[in-house]
Amino acid sequence: MARQRSQQGNGPRIDPARLDTLPEPLRPNEPLDVAVPTDPLAAMTSAANLYLKAHGTGREHVVAKTEDSVLVDFAVEVWRLEKRLARAQDELDAKSRRALDASVNKLRNVLAKAKTEWRDPTGDAYSDGMRSVRALVFEPAPDLAPGERRIIETVRPAVLIDGHVAATGEVVVGTGEEHAADD
């Protein structure tokens, strides 16, 4: 049950919808009048973010960035696990493969609940100015048409949280070689 602050003496009541427009910071250790979500991670994050915003520390981004970096690292590791399982498919018996696939699916569901996903752009056309990927290397790819650029390998996927790029992917771009005209 959330505690309520008195309307007198301790400043205005906190309206969660107006946290960005508070006229003055609250005093440390004052209780907040907000509903706490039932999901423990969401409750912890929500409470920490509200506390930081309400107290005017100028550090309200700290908790969100910490949580985002954990989600980014987790998403990248699940992506790597999925890639490693795909490479080892022939070495695993069917029962082991099903068990590992089920585990990866559970991990993906955890990410989905956190509105986190990754994008592996391997095979996509590459163009300058792409916001979700950073080209690490451009290398000739004989199977591409002259002037064509295509992502031929993903070193690290782009990670999106709530539809926004939280981490830029790192890729290798293949380039179609320009052929000199015959004399």
C-alpha positions in Angstrom: 0.0 0.0 0.0 1.5 3.3 -1.0 1.9 5.9 1.7 0.4 9.4 1.1 2.1 12.6 2.0 0.2 15.3 3.7 -0.9 18.2 1.6 0.5 20.6 4.2 4.1 21.4 5.2 6.0 19.0 2.9 5.3 20.6 -0.5 3.0 19.4 -3.3 1.8 15.8 -3.7 3.5 13.9 -6.5 1.5 13.3 -9.6 3.5 10.6 -11.5 2.2 12.0 -14.9 3.8 15.4 -14.0 7.2 14.3 -12.7 9.1 16.2 -15.3 7.4 19.5 -14.3 7.8 19.4 -10.6 8.4 22.9 -9.3 11.1 21.9 -6.8 12.9 18.8 -5.7 11.5 16.8 -2.8 13.5 16.5 0.4 15.5 13.2 0.8 13.6 10.3 2.4 10.1 11.7 1.7 7.7 8.9 0.7 6.3 9.0 -2.8 2.6 8.7 -3.6 2.7 6.2 -6.5 1.3 2.8 -7.2 4.0 0.1 -7.3 3.8 -2.4 -10.2 3.5 -6.1 -9.3 6.4 -7.2 -11.4 9.5 -7.0 -9.1 11.9 -5.7 -11.8 9.4 -3.1 -13.1 8.6 -2.1 -9.5 12.3 -1.6 -8.6 13.0 0.3 -11.8 9.9 2.4 -11.5 10.5 3.3 -7.9 14.2 4.1 -8.5 13.4 6.3 -11.6 10.6 8.1 -9.7 12.9 8.7 -6.8 15.6 10.1 -9.0 13.3 12.3 -10.9 11.4 13.6 -7.9 14.6 14.5 -6.0 16.0 16.5 -8.9 19.4 14.8 -8.8 19.9 15.2 -12.5 20.8 11.5 -12.6 17.4 10.1 -13.6 19.0 8.4 -16.6 21.3 6.3 -14.4 18.9 3.5 -13.5 17.4 3.4 -17.0 20.9 3.2 -18.6 22.0 0.5 -16.1 18.9 -1.6 -16.8 19.2 -1.0 -20.5 22.9 -2.1 -20.5 21.9 -5.3 -18.7 19.1 -6.0 -21.2 21.5 -5.3 -24.1 24.1 -7.6 -22.8 21.5 -10.3 -22.1 20.0 -10.0 -25.6 23.4 -10.2 -27.2 24.3 -13.3 -25.3 21.0 -15.0 -26.1 21.6 -14.1 -29.8 25.1 -15.7 -29.5 23.7 -18.8 -27.8 21.2 -19.2 -30.6 24.0 -18.9 -33.3 26.2 -21.4 -31.4 23.3 -23.9 -31.2 22.6 -23.5 -34.9 26.3 -24.3 -35.7 26.3 -27.3 -33.3 23.0 -28.7 -34.5 24.6 -31.8 -36.1 26.5 -32.6 -33.0 23.5 -32.7 -30.7 21.0 -35.5 -30.3 17.3 -34.6 -30.8 16.5 -34.6 -27.1 19.3 -32.2 -26.2 18.5 -30.0 -29.1 14.8 -29.7 -28.1 15.8 -29.0 -24.5 18.2 -26.2 -25.5 15.7 -24.8 -28.0 13.1 -24.6 -25.2 15.6 -22.8 -23.0 16.5 -20.3 -25.7 12.8 -19.7 -26.3 12.2 -19.0 -22.6 15.1 -16.5 -22.6 13.6 -14.9 -25.7 10.2 -14.6 -23.8 12.0 -12.9 -20.9 13.4 -10.4 -23.4 10.0 -10.0 -25.0 8.4 -9.2 -21.6 11.1 -6.5 -21.2 10.2 -5.2 -24.7 13.7 -6.1 -25.8 14.6 -7.6 -29.2 17.7 -7.9 -31.4 18.0 -7.5 -35.1 20.6 -9.5 -37.0 20.8 -7.7 -40.4 22.9 -10.3 -42.2 21.9 -10.4 -45.8 20.4 -6.9 -45.8 21.5 -4.1 -48.1 23.8 -1.6 -46.5 23.6 2.1 -47.0 25.5 5.0 -45.4 23.7 6.6 -42.5 22.1 3.4 -41.2 21.3 4.2 -37.5 21.0 0.7 -36.2 24.4 -0.7 -37.4 28.0 0.3 -37.6 30.2 -1.1 -40.3 33.4 -2.5 -38.9 34.9 -3.6 -42.2 34.2 -3.2 -45.9 35.5 -6.1 -47.9 35.2 -7.2 -51.5 32.5 -9.8 -52.2 32.8 -11.4 -55.6 29.2 -12.6 -55.6 27.8 -9.0 -55.4 27.1 -6.8 -58.3 29.5 -3.8 -58.9 28.6 -1.0 -56.5 26.3 -3.2 -54.4 26.9 -3.2 -50.6 25.4 -6.0 -48.4 25.8 -7.0 -44.8 27.6 -10.3 -45.0 28.3 -10.9 -41.3 26.8 -9.6 -38.0 29.5 -9.4 -35.3 27.0 -8.1 -32.8 23.3 -7.5 -33.4 21.4 -4.2 -32.9 19.4 -4.3 -29.8 16.1 -2.5 -29.5 14.3 -1.7 -26.2 10.7 -0.6 -26.6 11.2 -0.1 -30.3 14.2 2.3 -29.9 17.8 1.4 -30.7 19.6 0.8 -27.4 22.8 -0.7 -28.9 24.1 -0.3 -32.4 24.9 -3.5 -34.2 28.4 -4.2 -35.6 28.6 -5.7 -39.1 30.9 -6.6 -41.9 29.8 -5.2 -45.2 30.6 -6.9 -48.5 31.1 -4.6 -51.5 30.7 -5.5 -55.2 33.9 -4.6 -56.9 33.9 -2.1 -59.7 35.3 -3.8 -62.8 37.6 -1.7 -65.1 36.4 -1.5 -68.7 38.4 -3.6 -71.2 40.7 -1.6 -73.5 
